[in-house]
Amino acid sequence: MTNEEISVKIFKALGHPIRYKIVKFLYNGPMCVCKLNEDIEFSQANLSQHLKILKEAGILVSEKIGMNIHYKISSDKIKNIIDSVDELVVNFILK
């Protein structure tokens, strides 16, 4: 896979409203999938599918702690993308 294809995969993964919401939930730190399931109003199967796409794009990583799976953003560089988009939106709205 080329660098360009990987970049497109990341943007596609972040481009879905539910997946973007998941990443925003995880912005401040790891969270149990059970907590994500409470906060995101979709079925567990639907949530699992979105988490899989985010993991495959390299945006999230997971860790099993006890009986639970915890997800977190894989890199501060992903947070930088989110911050840049949020800043762009604020500047766009204010103009």
N, C-alpha and C positions, 0 to 999 in steps of 0.2 A: 504494500500500500504506500502510495507517495505521500509526502508531507501535505500536499494540497488536499488529497482525499481524506487524510486524517483531520485536517482543519475543518473540512466540510462536515465530516461526521460529528465533530464537537458542536458546531453551530446548529446542525440539524437536531441533535439531542437537546440542546438548550432552547431550540425554537418552539418546542411544544409547551403550551401554557401549564400543563400539570407538571411536566419535568422541571420547568423553570421554577415553579412554586416549591417543588421538592428541594431543589438546590438552595433556594432562599431560606427554607426551613432549616437546612443544615449549615447555613452560613456561619453561625456562631459556635458550632461544634457538633460532635457526633450525636446521633440520636437512634434510639431503638426503633426498629421497624414497626413495633407495636404502637409507639407514640406517633410515628408518621401516619399510620393507618387511622388513628383517632383524628388527626388534624386535616387529613386529606379525605374528602368525602367520596371515596370510590371503593370498589370492592378490593379485597386483598389480592385477587388475581390481577386486576388492572394495575394496582400499585406495584406488584411484583414485576410486571412487564415493563413498566416505566423505569423502575430501579435497574433492571437488567440492561436496558438501553443506555442508561447513564453510566453504568459500570463498563459496558463494552466500549463506550466512547472515551473511557479513561477519566471521566469527571468525578466519579465516586469510587470509593473502596469500601469494603465491608469487613467486619470482624465478628466472629462468634464469641460472645461473652456469656458464659453459662448456657442457658437455653435460648437466648435471644441473639438476633443478628443486629449489629449496630452499623450504621452507615455514616460516612463522613466525606467531605470534599477532599479529593485526592491531593490538591496542591493549592498553595496561595495564589498561583497564577490563574486558577479558575476564579477565585475571589476577585482578582484584578479585572477579569473580563466582566464580571457582574457589576463591579464598582464603575467601570468605564461606561457600561450600557446605562446604568442608573444615572450617572452624571450627564450623559448625552441626552437622556430623556428629559431631565430637569432643565437643561439648557435649551432644548428644543421647545419645551412647553413655555418657557419664559420669554421666548422671542416672538 
